[in-house]
């Protein structure tokens, strides 16, 4: 395991002297978050929300960690397909193996997250669950992000980790509601975000209980449990797994729009937040796949988190590297 693996970047300092959301620029978005949390936790206020109802739902890809130049799970699958093609050379001219081996970026960029999910099924179907989990662990221990050349476990957005910690200090239950595959995300959710495995709601691969040498074994199948956890599927799965609406939700794409609308339409205080990737220097600037969400955010007057204007720094390592370079 690398020295960097599985860092938890959540600020858990509950001191009254600590500045809340210190990684955020002072502005309308930060003030809206602080005001909202104050309103729902003040027992003397008509806007008070009981602890049991303080549910926060966060998307993962592009909301809590970097999703460019490719989804993290896509990179995991690319690595797996390369390994398979080395073992079985006849696969090298068959799609998607051919695209993986030739690093055909156009092929991958055209994929939706649902299509990425299908690749996940194709790549790791029929594997015992324990074997799959070990492959995921090995990936996070050994693989670096292709752009930043840092472990994927360091690719969480520091201000978002700080927000999770701040909500937890105020007795929110934080859930990870992701289009990514549940078992993949579970392996890093607690170690990176402090979110327990039981609070990960993702796209779930069907598993079957089989017996091998008189021992029960879960084996992954070639199908997903419906609905896929994107778009309306996120709302359905929130209902199934949590049983109540979030009062705060954060997303960054069209796939999160239904979750944000679901959060907004209730009588209790609520705060939908949409991240806008508009920082081409420190991260990536893009709106593709978020057009409808951005339009809805403007229409409904939601707070749009500008990574360029609202985040003092994006990654924890960037702050450390910047401090280091100043003293050289």
Protein Blocks (a to p, Z undefined) as FASTA:
>chain_A
ZZkgopafbdfbfbfkbcghklbccdfklmmmmmmmmmmmmmkbmkbccfklmccdddfe
hplmccbfbdfklmmmmmmmmmmmmmmmmlmmpcfklmmmnopaklmmmpcfklmmmmmm
mmmgoiafklmmmmmmmmmmmpccfklopafklmccfklmmmmmmmmmnopacddddfbd
fklmmmmmmmmnopafklpccdddddddddeehiacddddfbdcddddehjlmmmmmmmm
nopacfbdcdfbfklmmmmmmmmnccbdcdddddddfbfklmccdfehplmmmmmmmmno
pacddfklmpmbfbfklmmmmmmmmmZZ
